[in-house]
Amino acid sequence: MTKPTGDGKSDEKLKGYTKRAMERFPELAALEHDWQRNEVVKGAQQPVTLKYFLGMCLIIVLAMIVTRDWGRRIGIQGSLWLFPVLFALVSIGFLLWHEAINGKNAARAIRTKINEFGTPVCIECGYLLTEIVEPQCPECGTPHEPQPMGEE
């Protein structure tokens, strides 16, 4: 899959998010052009969706109700610092949870896109599978379609 050179994409430089992704996914270096790397990473990004945001808001509201009740029982009901601190902690927890959930999915999405550009890599571990004739990855054992010798 190649882009025509007349559209200006072929000389596109790496974007900041792609540079960060290349540190995490070295298999991106197997692609020939920077525009391919940019498209692979852009296509694999998972936006924080409305359902996640609404879920986080629900958790924060429930946590505030519970802490307000606990605050009355232990005598700190008038504390104004409790709600902002709780909001910050739940927000940070949500972002970490979101990254943990989508981290594995992002890796699979990036590796699938790399395969679509004609560079065979293992979906599970990212091992470069060019010229591998066995039907499984030598690194992790995941089955894959072996690429016939001489084709790229």
Residue pairs with C-beta under 8 A, 6 or more apart in sequence:
1 116
1 117
1 118
3 9
3 10
3 33
3 35
3 36
4 10
9 35
10 33
10 35
12 33
12 34
12 35
12 38
13 34
14 22
14 34
14 37
14 38
15 38
15 41
15 42
17 41
17 42
17 45
18 28
18 34
18 37
18 38
18 41
18 42
21 28
21 37
21 41
21 110
22 28
22 29
22 37
25 107
25 110
25 111
25 126
26 126
27 110
27 111
27 114
27 121
27 126
27 127
27 128
28 37
28 40
28 41
28 110
28 114
30 114
30 119
30 121
30 128
30 130
31 37
31 40
31 114
31 117
31 119
36 117
39 113
40 110
40 113
40 114
40 117
41 110
43 109
43 113
44 106
44 109
44 110
44 113
45 106
46 102
46 105
46 106
46 109
48 98
52 94
52 98
56 90
56 91
56 94
59 90
59 94
60 86
60 87
60 90
60 91
63 86
63 90
64 83
64 86
67 82
67 86
68 77
71 77
71 79
71 82
76 82
107 126
108 123
108 124
111 121
111 122
111 123
111 126
112 123
114 121
115 121
115 123
118 152
119 128
119 130
120 128
120 129
120 130
120 132
120 144
120 147
121 127
121 128
121 129
122 129
122 137
122 139
122 140
122 142
122 144
123 142
123 144
124 137
124 140
124 142
125 137
125 139
125 140
125 142
127 137
127 138
127 139
127 140
129 137
129 144
129 146
129 147
130 147
130 152
131 147
131 149
132 138
132 146
132 147
133 146
133 149
134 146
135 143
135 144
135 145
135 146
136 142
136 143
136 144
137 143
137 144
